Structures are given as C-alpha cells and as structure tokens.
Amino acid sequence: MNNRLLKNSLYLLVYIVIGMVLYFVIGYFITTVKVEGNSMYPNLVNKERVILFPQAKVKRNSVIVFDAHGEDPKAVSNDDYVKRVIGMPGDHISFKDHQLYINGKDVKQNYISKFQQQQGSEYSNDNGHLKDWNIAKLSETKWEYNKNATVVPKGEYFVMGDNRAISNDSRYWGFVKKDKILGVAHTLPWSTNKTARHNINDLAE
C-alpha cells in the first residue's frame, strides 16, 4: 500500500513539474494581452484580447505591443501601447497631398479607410496642424527625445495607430526603441472578423 501511494505521489509530482515547465515555456513564446482604447479601430477594438509573440521578428506592418513609458513623455509606468510599424530603421517617412510615402514611394494602406489614409494621417493637435509632414518637420514640433531626426534611427521604429484621427503615436512623440517592444500581436481566431484578422495577422513584410 505504501509503495502504491509513493508511486502515485511520484506520478503526481511529475505531472506538476511537466505542467509548470509547459506553462513557463509557452509563456516565453506566447501570451495574451488586452487592447485598451480604439486607436487601432476597426482592426482591433477596445477590450479585445490578442495573442502576443515576444520572440517574433518585427517587420513593416507588424502590429506590436510596447512599453510606452520613456517613449511617449505623457506615458506612465505600465502604459503599454498597441500600434502598427510603419517605418523601419533607416526609413524616411513623409506625408504629402493626402498620401503616405516611405523612402519616396507611395504606401498602399488598404487596411484602413480612405479618410484615415488621408485626413486621418495628418498631424494635428492644439499647437499646430500639418497637412504635409516628414520626420524632420515632426521632430521640430513637440518631440522631446528625437529632436532633429530626419530618418528612423537604427534599432528604432516609427509607429502609427490604424485609427489615425485619434491615435497618439510616433507623429506626436517619436520612435519606439527595439528593447521597448513586448511582442508582435495576432488576433484570436474567434474574437474578430476575417478582414480584421487578415489586417492584423498577415500584412507584415
């Protein structure tokens, strides 16, 4: 009887250890986070949960979650933002005549409406309104950390929310450092529609 009890206890211990290992391994590669706000609408909505891949490679059009504290001067500790990567290191970003350009080439943005592509992508706040802008112009506005920048620096990214008209993003405070990125976001299969899943999961290049 004692031997059987010992054997069962060992089995239970093995299962617990395996469960804990799996928990930490899966947590290292995959986790979930909740979207706060509507800056990524209509592709992500407020309170929606997304899968976060901490080890995934960041590419153009990746949707990322990052620690905004120290990037956005108004962000406080534990403020995490969800945005789309528009500019990679070395890129020149500009917006002219309602069109976004990367390194002089016009950018297709079929994942958002024409309004968001055009009027929504303008720079506008209480201190000014820029219908046409580039990184050099933006860095002269209210940016605190990237003054006099002309291109996206090495190891950093230019991000924007899909809901451009309300998004607080790189237009207003600058770039996101690589070590601030918590992971690449993907939608849960049951939490959204086919178009939104495609716009979040499949456009990285």
C-alpha positions, 0 to 999 in steps of 0.5 A: 500500500505504501509503495502504491501511494509513493508511486502515485505521489511520484506520478503526481509530482511529475505531472506538476513539474511537466505542467509548470515547465509547459506553462513557463515555456509557452509563456516565453513564446506566447501570451495574451494581452488586452487592447485598451482604447480604439486607436487601432479601430476597426482592426482591433477594438477596445477590450479585445484580447490578442495573442502576443509573440515576444520572440517574433521578428518585427517587420513593416506592418507588424502590429506590436505591443510596447512599453510606452513609458520613456517613449511617449513623455505623457506615458506612465509606468505600465502604459503599454501601447498597441500600434502598427510599424510603419517605418523601419530603421533607416526609413524616411517617412513623409506625408504629402497631398493626402498620401503616405510615402516611405523612402519616396514611394507611395504606401498602399494602406488598404487596411484602413479607410480612405479618410484615415489614409488621408485626413486621418494621417495628418498631424494635428493637435492644439499647437499646430496642424500639418497637412504635409509632414516628414520626420524632420518637420515632426521632430521640430514640433513637440518631440522631446527625445528625437529632436532633429531626426530626419530618418528612423534611427537604427534599432528604432521604429516609427509607429502609427495607430490604424485609427489615425484621427485619434491615435497618439503615436510616433507623429506626436512623440517619436520612435519606439526603441527595439528593447521597448517592444513586448511582442508582435500581436495576432488576433484570436481566431474567434474574437474578430472578423476575417478582414480584421484578422487578415489586417492584423495577422498577415500584412507584415513584410 
